[in-house]
């Protein structure tokens, strides 16, 4: 495939070219690599040089070869053809891999792949200890690395009690403690909350800027890629575009040809341009707002389109499958030195029919909360040996938690938990890790056979076929394959099929789109809406992506420090910018654009979806009439 080099040859570029050439940190020379179970190569003839001190961003659809490239750099994989050299050392020769791994540290997408110790400070110390660093220096590195990722308070804790995002911070700290010359981040911020992402990228940018660290960033977040000096786009194992991040994203129509959807801001720009509003392609919401304001001034457009955010409507109530939570508290490892309070009295109502979002900072208690909904974590009063404590003299009786999911009272030990779990399907973070059977068919059929004793072979086949087809896979093509031979996106779809095959009334998904490329995220959310429309009463999604929540959810709850800080429809919730930012969260790009427009004298009343924002701006230019 012909590679597209985008080079505007600016004055800055010319000045850079006059400087002394920098040493090559990483060189790929005609590299081909294939996995045994795949027919086509994961990388096909890659040639690339990364200069010492360069910040390179790598983007591409899931399965394009990004993670394979990362693993080839530090010798975890060796090329079938061609060579990979790191500071002149061939990764395939002699003892070079050991030396290369001292200089090239990699942070994987899943932090569990890097956890090696039962105490956090030991985990961070593992790398420096193996390099023979002096004890005093190791202590300083532990402190510095944990401070860099905001995890100093957890130094003496255990990784097993951390949330997914907290584990990711520890994994990053473990690599930073080694002080590598090259830092490779393989979607390593995918599980972090917005504040955590910003903090980690600030650390990475500072190390790159002040200490000359070479950074290779694999990401699906456009705002992260914008920090890089250069961006390359991979498609089916080949480099198909490269240039500055601005040039790559401003030629965004080309990304669609490589199975990458337009960034949200790109879709808004195209929509406005199609409506005849003269805005340039933008990379930030602030730029977009300024383009809209400039176009409005040129046309003499004034006033507002709406400008009033209505009060939050009352939550849906009275449905057969309503969820009611009162005074829900939970402590991990209670009465032990590792006790960690996760929930501190949650009160929440989720009405039947909602597409409900749950957001919050890393470690806020989101995953702990949703694991109560199908009794993966049981209330104390539901334990078989539970005996209510006698109230102490002169003190009121303790207020016990209440949890009702549809017809099930989860505070009652007589609750039919088996039927509850048939009715409330749970898809975990990294749902592909739920796979275990020899074939896709057996994996998807497992839950069905478990919950529906005596189901016939014909009924099983029909239900499995429907579930696999519903998640967008070809039943005949995948049913006899091992789930472990599928791509990452396909594995996730099979895992979801294994949950929806029983047609649960309530579907709970914990970060279902984390780690997927933009098109993959869009497809997953479209799938969930289809399920919600056709047969699933309620869908509950835990997410760190504020745009995802704005685009999809009817209501969202904010969890902070184990309690509900807010609960409202996205159009109301995301108008409370300062409150959300103070909780370590972010706001959608449309909310950022609205905030900047307000500063410029233009108010837009929108539900913060991309489509509604573009529609309301267009209406403003058409005389203020709502579309």
Order of alpha helices (4+ residues) and beta strands (2+ residues): beta-alpha-beta-beta-beta-alpha-beta-beta-alpha-beta-alpha-alpha-alpha-beta-alpha-beta-alpha-beta-beta-alpha-alpha-alpha-alpha-beta-beta-beta-beta-alpha-beta-beta-alpha-beta-alpha-alpha-alpha-alpha-beta-alpha-beta-alpha-beta-beta-alpha-alpha-alpha-beta-alpha
